């Protein structure tokens, strides 16, 4: 992927955003965008009000690369040590390559210093758009992004984004419900759940979907059957061990990421338990590796590459001054049934660590 600078941006950058202009004018962001881009589908009164505010604040539209096309976009993650990140990158890079746009990939590792260094680099290379696969940034960095007036898209936001930017996500609640309904349909009633980081919106939505499926089936929700994880293998291993050490272990485990599901399978293997004969396991993501696991993993497919593609298309549209159709998009998840789930065994799970 390209890492060259798109060149110095001509003209001074604005210190006011289209969003701020829209709020002051009492109109929508797309309306201000239409005025900025010289579109005719705005009433004369509204156009005059918006143009007056643009002049008053000294707003200057960002200059696009020659031909009106963006030349470079930044793709920013908290971490890159996951196949999940690779799938997002694959989707972004496919669209960027087709449009002749370079991509710079960065990881800030949740550290303020790394985030500030990335922001410094962003200013230096004058990127035409930013795709944040996180919304966890210091408020001061949010403000800096606003001042730079760079188009932004947030993928899988941690919560309600502090940035006024389009967001791309997945139907995590529906996915959590579908996975649990699958296990319930097989006859499981004690279903362990390994949760992702509670600060993340996707984690909470998957747990909520799981609970909704239990309640719809008349199965009581038991907090003792919920273990806390962080989406990575080790937490799945530890969380599954904790679940299996309860007085009445679950007959199935739903891990809210594939990596945690693989960790859970290893924990069960070390106890002498078979998947799915003794314990069924379901994951979430449908990473490429899980179809080759032993056994192949039943999981909820999250359209990661498609999320990356849509994020890239959205930020490039913004960079060209085009309107974004929807500020919040959720792509559909889908249950993929493989060999790691089966009806519960008549013998209760057991074994030793």
N, C-alpha and C positions, 0 to 999 in steps of 0.2 A: 504494500500500500504506500502511496506517495506520502512524503513528509516535507516536501519543499514548500517554502512560503509562497503565498499567493501574491506577494508584493505589497508594497506600502499602499494603504488606502488613501485615495485622493480626498482632500478636504478634511475639515475638522469633524470629529465625531460629535453627535448630539449628546446633550446632557439631559434630555427629556425624551421619554418614550412615547410611542403611539398610544399606549394604554393610558398614560397620564393625560394626554391631549383628549382622548375619548371621554375620560371621566369628567374633565373640566367642561367639555362641550356638551355633555349629557347625551352622547351617542355611542354606538357600538364601535369596537376596534376595527371590524371590517369596513365600516363607513369611513373612518379616518384613513384607512389604507386605500380606499377608492379615491379619496381626495388627493392623497399623496401621489398616487399613480396616474392622476389625470383622467380617471374614469368619468363617464358622463351620467351614470345612473345615481346621482345625488341631487337633491333639491337645491336650488340656488341659495335659499336661506341657510340651509345646513352647510353648504360648501363655503359660504362667506364666513360663517361663524368658525368653522374649523380652520380655514386659511388664516383668519385673523389670529387665532391662537398659535398656529404654526409660526407665523411671523413674530408674534410677541415673544415666544420662547426661543426663537432663533433655531428652530428645528431644521436639520439638514438630513436629507435621506442618505443612507449609506450608498456609496457608489458600488455597483456590481462590477464584476470582472468584464473584460471586453466581450461584446456580444450579449450583455445582460445575463450572463451565466455565472453561477458561483464557481469558484476554482478550488476551494479547500473547506472541509468541515472538520470540526473537532468531535471526537467520540470519547466520552469520559465515564469511567467506571470507578466504583470504590475499590474493587479488586479484579484481577484478571486470571486468578488461579482456579478457574472453573470452566468445564465444558459449556456451561450456561452462557458465559461471556463470549465464548468462541462462536456460538450460534448467532448471537446478536451481531457480532462483528461481521459474520458471513453475510447476513442479510443487508447490513448497511453498505458493505463493500460492493455487493452485487449492483445495487442501485447507483452508487457513486461512480463505479467503473463505467456503467452504461452511459452516464451523463458526463463523463470526462472530468470528474471531480476527484481530487485527492482526499485522503482520509488520514487524520492524525489520531492515534489511539493513546490514551493516557489512563493511568490508575493513580488515584489520590490516597488509597489505603485508609480512608477515614481520618487522615492527619491534616491538621490545619496548615502546617508548613508546606506539605505537598500540594494542597489545594491552592495556596497563594502562589507557589512557583508555577503551577499550571496556568493560573490567571495571568501571570507576568509573561509567560510564553505565548498565551493567546493574544495579548495586546501586541506583542512583537510580530507575530505572523499574520495579523489581520484576517483571521478566519471569517468566512462568510456565513457560518452557522455553527451551532453547538448542539450536540445530542448528549444529554445527561442521563446516564443510566443510574441515576440516584437523584434525590432532591435534598440530600443531607449536605448542605454547604453553610458556611458561616453567613449570618445576615449581611456582613460587610461585603462578602463576595457576591451575594444576590444583588446588592446595590451597585456593585461595580459592573456586573453583567448588564444591568439596566442602563447604566451610563454609556456603555460601549454600544448599546443599541444593536446587538447581534441577535439574529433570529435564534430561538431556543426551542427544543422539544425535549420533554422529560419522558423517559421510558420506565415503566413499572415504578411509579412514584412511591416514595416511602409513606406518604400520607397526603394530606392536602398540600400541593406544592406552594411554597412561598413565592415562587416565581409565577407571574401571570403568563403562562406558556401552555401550548397544547401538550396533552399527555397521551401516551400510548400504553395500554395495559392489556390484561387478559381477564376472562371471566373466572376469577379465582374462586368465588363463592360457588358458582355452578360446578366447577371442577371438584371442589371439596365434597359437594353433595353427591355428585355422580360416583365418586370413588367409594363413598360410604354406602350408597344405595347398592352398588355392585356386591359389596361384602355382605350386606344384609340380605340381599337376594339369594346368596349362596347358603344362608342359614346362620351366619355369624351374629352373635349378640354381644359378646365381650370383645370390643374392637379397641385396641390401643392406638393412640394418636401421638406422633412425634411432631411437635410444632416447630415452626421457624421463628426467627427473631420477632418478639412481640411488637417492636417499634415499627415494623414494616406492615403497610396496609395489606399486601398480598398474603402475609402470614395470618393476619387476623381474619381475612376473608375466607381462607381455606378452613380454618378452625370453625368459623361460623357456619360454613356450608356443611361441615361434618356434623355439627350439633343439630342443624336443621333436619338433616336426614334421619338422625337418631330420633328426634322428637316426632317427626312425621310417622315413623314406624312404631312409636310407642315404647322405645327403648330408653331407659333413663340415662342421662348424661352423668358420667362418673369422672370427677376431676382426678381421681387416682389413676385413671387410664390415660392421662395426658402427661407426656414427658416433654421437657423443653430442649430444643435443639437450635442449631445455627445454620442449617442447610448443608453442612459438610459431613463427610463420612464418619468421623470420630464421634460426633454428637449423636448420630443415628445408632452407632454401636452402643454407646453408653446409655442412651435413652431406651433402647430395646432391652438391654440388660435390666434396667430399673423396672420396666413394665413386667418382665418375666419373673421378677423377684417378688411380685405382689402375691398375696395369699391365693387369689384366684386369677392366674395369668390369662391374658387375652388369647383367643384362638386366631386372631388376625391383627396385623399391625398396618396402619396407614401412616406413612411418613410423608411429610409435606414437601419433600424434594427427593429426586432420584438418588442423589448421593447419600442422603440419610437412609434411604431404603436399602441401598447396597451395604451400608454399615450395619443395618439391622439384620440383614441376611447373614452376614459374617458372625454377628453375635449369636444368632440362632444355631449356626453351624458348629460353633465352639461348644455349645451346650448339647450337642448331639441331636438337635432337632432338625427335621427336614422341612423344606419349603417346596410345595404347599401341603404336603401330607400331614404335618403336625401343626404348622402355623402358616397362614396365608400372609403375603406382603404386597402392598400397593405403594407406588411412588407417585411423584408429581414432576413433570417436565417433559418426559420422553426424550431424554438425551440419546444421541446415537449409540452410546456404549451399552444401554440397558437391554437392547434386543439380543445382545451376545452374552449377557450375564447367565449364571447358572442357578436357577432356571431363568429364562427370559422374563423380564419384569412386566407385570401388569402395571400400568401407570396412566396418569392423566396427561395428555399431550398439550403442552403449552406452545403456541406457535411462535417460538422465539425468533427464528429467522424472518418470519413474516412481520413480526413486531419491528425488527431492525429495518426491514425494507420500507415499511410505512413511515417510520421515523425519518428515514433518509428522504423519502419523497416529500414529507411534510416540511422539513427544514429547507429543502431546496426550493420548494414553492415559495416559502417565506422570503428566501434570499432573492428570488426573482420578482418580489413585490406582489405575488399572487395571494389570493385569499385562501385561508384554511377552512375546509368545509365544516369541521367539528372540533371544538376545543378539547374534547375528551372522547377517546375511542377505546373500546375493549374488544379484542379479538376473541373468538370463541375457543374454548378448550374442548377436548373430546377424550373420552375414556378409551384406552387401548388395552384390550384384554389379551394377556399372554399366559404363560404357564405358571406364574407364581401365586395364583389364587385357585382355591378349590373349596368345596363344602368342608365344614369343620370335622375333624376326626372325633370319633366317639371317646377316645382316650384324651384326658386333659394334658396340656403341655407340661413338660417337666424337665428333668435333667439338671446337671450342675454346671457351673461356670468353669 
